[in-house]
Amino acid sequence: MLTTLAAAPVGVPLIIDRIAGQEFAARMSRLGLHEGVSLTRLDDSVAIGPAKIKGSGGEITLSGWLAAKIVVHLDDDSRLPLLECVPGDSGHVEGITGQPNIEETLATLGVRENDRITFLRRLPPMLYKAVVDGKERIQINEGLAAKILGDTPSGTAQFCSVGVGELFTVRQILAGAHASESLESLGIKPGVRLELTQVAAGPVVTFSQKTPIVCTTRDGLRLYFQDKDATKIFVEADIEVS
């Protein structure tokens, strides 16, 4: 029976029937996912957090969600999500399991497909307390702080990388509409001045088996998908295997 990866059962070998959306399908094909490929959805709970990497343009911080969507081809010829790398792992960006806005976000930060990167370290969950335009006091997690790009006296930086009290003017909100809406509801948008007042330990964010959707291919590559992307991948049970 044909269904989407988002609705597929766990632990059952599946065959990809088709992938909706020409651009998304092309991106998945570069990762080896296309019609006829076998994969299995896993019953995994996933704890994700931010990661710091080094690219050609220097060090950048990625939210846990973004790190989960990037597939890296390491120097030892293995492939795995950036989320699962360990400090010192180096290789090139093989692809992403997301929509074009993810690719655009990475490009803004100076990372593109085939670029060489090095995984530096995982970052503990943090809360960033700040003042918006000298008035409103707000608090955001590290994932949102990493998606705020702005100007400082020393150059362009992510808000998660600035120091307490450093001048910071928002230039751009990275990634999708959800992040933009969340930040705008707090008064954070291009042109606004932010002043970091404190960084404190934050809670670990743990997702259920439904978010993100985790699957593995026959060659052992684990992939993480948001529900909105998994609904574009149509699969059916692999009768020969089952």
C-alpha positions as CSV (number, residue, x, y, z in Angstrom):
1,M,0.0,0.0,0.0
2,L,1.4,3.4,-1.0
3,T,1.8,5.9,1.8
4,T,4.2,8.7,2.7
5,L,7.3,8.3,4.8
6,A,5.6,10.5,7.5
7,A,2.8,7.9,7.8
8,A,4.8,4.7,7.2
9,P,5.2,2.1,10.0
10,V,8.5,1.8,11.8
11,G,10.7,-1.3,11.4
12,V,9.2,-2.3,8.0
13,P,11.5,-2.3,4.9
14,L,10.1,0.3,2.5
15,I,10.7,1.1,-1.2
16,I,10.6,4.6,-2.5
17,D,7.9,4.9,-5.1
18,R,8.4,8.6,-5.9
19,I,9.5,11.9,-4.3
20,A,7.3,15.0,-4.9
21,G,8.7,18.3,-6.0
22,Q,11.4,18.5,-8.7
23,E,13.9,20.4,-6.7
24,F,13.4,18.4,-3.5
25,A,13.6,15.1,-5.5
26,A,16.8,16.2,-7.2
27,R,18.3,17.1,-3.7
28,M,17.3,13.7,-2.4
29,S,18.7,11.9,-5.5
30,R,22.1,13.4,-4.8
31,L,22.0,11.7,-1.4
32,G,21.1,8.4,-3.1
33,L,17.3,8.5,-2.4
34,H,15.2,8.0,-5.5
35,E,12.6,5.6,-7.0
36,G,13.4,2.0,-6.1
37,V,15.7,2.7,-3.1
38,S,15.0,0.7,0.1
39,L,14.9,2.3,3.5
40,T,13.5,1.7,7.0
41,R,11.8,4.1,9.3
42,L,13.3,3.8,12.9
43,D,11.5,4.0,16.2
44,D,14.0,6.5,17.7
45,S,13.7,9.3,20.2
46,V,16.3,12.0,19.4
47,A,17.9,14.6,21.6
48,I,19.4,17.3,19.4
49,G,21.4,20.4,20.3
50,P,23.5,23.1,18.5
51,A,26.8,22.4,16.9
52,K,29.8,24.5,16.0
53,I,31.6,23.8,12.7
54,K,34.4,25.4,10.8
55,G,34.1,26.1,7.1
56,S,36.1,28.1,4.6
57,G,34.7,31.3,6.0
58,G,35.5,30.5,9.7
59,E,33.5,29.2,12.6
60,I,29.7,29.1,12.6
61,T,27.0,27.8,14.9
62,L,24.2,25.6,13.6
63,S,20.9,24.8,15.4
64,G,20.3,21.2,16.2
65,W,17.6,21.0,13.5
66,L,20.0,22.3,10.9
67,A,22.8,19.9,12.0
68,A,20.3,17.0,11.7
69,K,19.5,17.9,8.1
70,I,23.1,18.1,6.8
71,V,24.7,15.0,5.4
72,V,28.5,14.9,5.5
73,H,30.8,12.7,3.5
74,L,33.8,12.2,5.8
75,D,37.4,11.7,4.8
76,D,37.2,8.0,5.8
77,D,34.5,7.7,3.0
78,S,31.6,7.2,5.5
79,R,28.5,9.3,5.3
80,L,26.4,10.5,8.3
81,P,24.3,13.4,9.5
82,L,26.3,16.3,10.9
83,L,24.3,15.8,14.1
84,E,26.2,12.4,14.6
85,C,29.7,13.7,14.0
86,V,32.3,13.8,16.7
87,P,34.9,16.6,17.3
88,G,37.6,16.6,14.6
89,D,35.5,14.9,11.9
90,S,36.2,16.5,8.6
91,G,34.7,16.1,5.1
92,H,32.5,17.8,2.6
93,V,28.8,18.6,2.6
94,E,27.1,16.0,0.5
95,G,23.6,17.3,0.8
96,I,20.7,18.3,2.9
97,T,17.3,16.6,3.8
98,G,15.4,19.9,3.7
99,Q,13.8,22.5,1.5
100,P,15.6,25.3,-0.5
101,N,15.5,27.8,2.5
102,I,17.9,25.5,4.4
103,E,20.3,25.6,1.5
104,E,19.9,29.4,1.4
105,T,20.6,29.7,5.1
106,L,23.8,27.7,4.8
107,A,24.9,29.8,1.8
108,T,24.4,32.9,3.9
109,L,26.6,31.5,6.6
110,G,29.2,30.6,4.0
111,V,28.6,26.9,3.6
112,R,27.4,25.2,0.4
113,E,27.2,21.7,-1.0
114,N,30.6,20.1,-1.6
115,D,32.3,22.7,0.7
116,R,34.8,21.2,3.2
117,I,33.9,21.5,6.8
118,T,35.2,20.3,10.2
119,F,33.0,19.4,13.1
120,L,34.3,21.3,16.2
121,R,32.0,20.5,19.1
122,R,28.5,20.2,20.3
123,L,27.2,23.1,22.3
124,P,25.1,22.7,25.5
125,P,21.5,24.1,25.3
126,M,21.6,27.7,26.2
127,L,19.1,30.6,26.8
128,Y,20.0,34.0,25.5
129,K,18.6,37.0,27.5
130,A,18.5,40.3,25.6
131,V,17.0,43.7,25.4
132,V,15.2,44.8,22.2
133,D,15.8,48.4,21.1
134,G,16.6,49.3,24.7
135,K,13.1,48.5,26.0
136,E,11.7,45.0,25.9
137,R,13.5,42.1,27.7
138,I,13.3,38.8,25.9
139,Q,14.7,35.3,26.2
140,I,15.3,32.9,23.3
141,N,17.0,29.5,22.9
142,E,20.2,28.9,21.1
143,G,18.5,27.6,18.0
144,L,16.8,31.0,17.4
145,A,19.9,32.9,18.5
146,A,21.8,31.1,15.7
147,K,19.2,32.2,13.2
148,I,19.7,35.9,13.8
149,L,22.4,37.5,11.6
150,G,23.5,41.0,12.3
151,D,26.1,43.7,12.3
152,T,28.6,44.3,15.1
153,P,31.5,46.7,15.4
154,S,33.8,43.8,14.4
155,G,31.7,42.6,11.5
156,T,28.8,40.3,10.6
157,A,27.9,37.7,13.2
158,Q,25.2,35.4,14.5
159,F,23.6,36.6,17.7
160,C,24.7,33.5,19.5
161,S,28.3,34.5,18.9
162,V,28.2,38.1,20.3
163,G,29.5,39.1,23.7
164,V,27.4,40.6,26.6
165,G,26.8,44.3,25.9
166,E,28.2,44.2,22.4
167,L,26.4,46.4,19.8
168,F,24.3,44.3,17.5
169,T,21.9,45.3,14.8
170,V,19.7,42.7,13.2
171,R,20.3,42.3,9.4
172,Q,18.5,39.1,8.5
173,I,16.5,36.2,10.0
174,L,17.8,32.9,8.7
175,A,15.8,29.8,7.8
176,G,12.1,29.5,7.5
177,A,8.9,31.3,8.2
178,H,8.4,29.7,11.6
179,A,11.6,31.1,13.0
180,S,10.8,34.5,11.5
181,E,7.3,34.5,13.0
182,S,8.6,33.4,16.4
183,L,11.2,36.1,16.5
184,E,9.0,38.8,15.1
185,S,6.5,38.1,17.9
186,L,9.3,39.1,20.3
187,G,9.9,42.3,18.3
188,I,13.1,40.9,16.6
189,K,13.3,41.8,12.9
190,P,15.8,43.5,10.5
191,G,16.9,46.9,11.7
192,V,16.2,46.2,15.4
193,R,19.0,46.6,18.0
194,L,19.7,43.7,20.3
195,E,21.8,43.8,23.4
196,L,22.8,40.5,25.0
197,T,22.5,40.7,28.8
198,Q,23.1,37.1,29.9
199,V,23.6,33.6,28.6
200,A,22.3,30.8,30.9
201,A,22.0,27.0,30.7
202,G,18.8,25.9,28.9
203,P,16.8,22.7,28.8
204,V,17.7,19.8,26.6
205,V,15.1,19.5,23.8
206,T,14.1,15.9,23.1
207,F,11.9,15.0,20.2
208,S,9.6,12.0,20.0
209,Q,9.8,9.4,17.2
210,K,7.5,11.5,15.1
211,T,9.6,14.6,15.1
212,P,12.0,14.3,13.5
213,I,11.3,11.3,11.4
214,V,14.4,9.0,11.4
215,C,15.2,6.4,8.8
216,T,18.1,4.4,7.5
217,T,19.1,3.2,4.1
218,R,20.4,-0.3,3.4
219,D,24.0,1.0,3.4
220,G,23.5,2.3,6.9
221,L,23.0,6.0,6.2
222,R,20.7,7.5,8.9
223,L,18.6,10.5,7.7
224,Y,16.4,12.9,9.7
225,F,13.3,14.6,8.2
226,Q,10.8,17.1,9.3
227,D,7.2,15.9,8.9
228,K,6.6,18.4,6.1
229,D,9.5,16.9,4.1
230,A,8.7,13.3,4.9
231,T,5.2,13.8,3.4
232,K,6.8,14.4,0.0
233,I,8.4,10.9,0.0
234,F,6.0,8.2,-1.1
235,V,6.8,4.6,-0.1
236,E,5.4,1.1,-0.1
237,A,6.3,-2.0,1.8
238,D,9.2,-4.0,0.3
239,I,7.3,-7.2,-0.2
240,E,10.5,-9.2,-1.3
241,V,12.2,-8.4,2.0
242,S,9.2,-8.6,4.3
